[in-house]
Amino acid sequence: MNGAGTRLGVGTYFRLGGETVEVVEFVSLATGMEVVLKDGRDRLARMSLRELLTSDRAELIHDRSGPSSTDDEGLVAPCHR
């Protein structure tokens, strides 16, 4: 999976095994963190966060709503020291 620097939280989308899923909840267990995923048919599934982040079957779907390097205007103010 690629996507270092991308926010992971409720509302994040992945392609997992050819299907689009949404993270709808995080669960903290004694054995580690798990995520609850919802597919396009509103079915829920739970898997370990580690498995989701390291699986070859999982691909992050980037949120395109934020600033991009292809934006026409500069969005960052210069740093003055």
C-alpha positions as CSV (number, residue, x, y, z in Angstrom):
1,M,0.0,0.0,0.0
2,N,1.2,3.5,-0.7
3,G,0.0,6.8,0.7
4,A,2.5,7.9,3.3
5,G,1.4,11.2,4.8
6,T,-2.3,10.7,4.1
7,R,-4.8,11.0,7.0
8,L,-6.3,7.8,8.1
9,G,-9.6,8.1,10.1
10,V,-13.3,7.6,10.0
11,G,-14.4,8.3,6.4
12,T,-11.2,7.1,4.7
13,Y,-11.8,4.9,1.7
14,F,-9.8,1.9,0.5
15,R,-10.0,-0.6,-2.4
16,L,-9.8,-3.9,-0.7
17,G,-10.0,-7.1,-2.7
18,G,-11.5,-5.2,-5.6
19,E,-14.2,-3.6,-3.5
20,T,-14.5,0.0,-2.2
21,V,-14.7,0.1,1.6
22,E,-15.0,3.0,4.1
23,V,-13.5,3.1,7.6
24,V,-16.5,3.7,9.9
25,E,-15.0,3.0,13.3
26,F,-11.8,2.2,15.2
27,V,-11.7,-0.4,18.0
28,S,-9.0,-0.6,20.6
29,L,-8.4,-4.1,21.9
30,A,-5.8,-5.6,24.2
31,T,-4.4,-7.3,21.1
32,G,-4.2,-4.1,19.1
33,M,-6.2,-1.7,17.0
34,E,-8.9,-2.8,14.6
35,V,-11.0,-1.0,12.1
36,V,-14.6,-1.5,11.1
37,L,-15.1,-1.3,7.4
38,K,-18.4,-0.7,5.4
39,D,-18.7,-1.8,1.8
40,G,-21.0,-0.6,-0.9
41,R,-23.9,-2.9,0.3
42,D,-23.6,-1.5,3.8
43,R,-22.1,-4.8,5.1
44,L,-19.7,-4.4,8.0
45,A,-16.4,-6.2,8.5
46,R,-13.7,-5.9,11.1
47,M,-10.0,-6.4,10.6
48,S,-6.7,-5.4,12.3
49,L,-5.4,-2.0,11.4
50,R,-1.9,-3.6,10.8
51,E,-3.4,-6.0,8.3
52,L,-5.2,-3.2,6.5
53,L,-2.0,-1.1,6.3
54,T,0.3,-3.9,5.2
55,S,-2.0,-5.9,3.0
56,D,-1.1,-6.2,-0.7
57,R,-4.9,-6.3,-1.3
58,A,-5.5,-2.8,0.2
59,E,-5.1,0.4,-1.7
60,L,-5.8,3.8,-0.2
61,I,-8.2,6.0,-2.1
62,H,-6.8,9.5,-1.6
63,D,-9.1,12.3,-0.6
64,R,-8.8,15.0,-3.3
65,S,-10.5,17.8,-1.3
66,G,-7.4,19.4,0.1
67,P,-4.7,21.6,-1.5
68,S,-2.7,20.1,-4.4
69,S,0.6,20.8,-6.0
70,T,-1.3,21.5,-9.2
71,D,-3.4,24.3,-7.7
72,D,-3.1,27.6,-9.6
73,E,-2.6,29.9,-6.5
74,G,0.0,29.6,-3.8
75,L,-1.7,28.6,-0.6
76,V,1.2,28.7,1.8
77,A,2.4,32.0,3.2
78,P,6.2,32.5,3.2
79,C,8.0,31.8,6.4
80,H,9.6,35.0,7.9
81,R,12.3,34.6,10.4
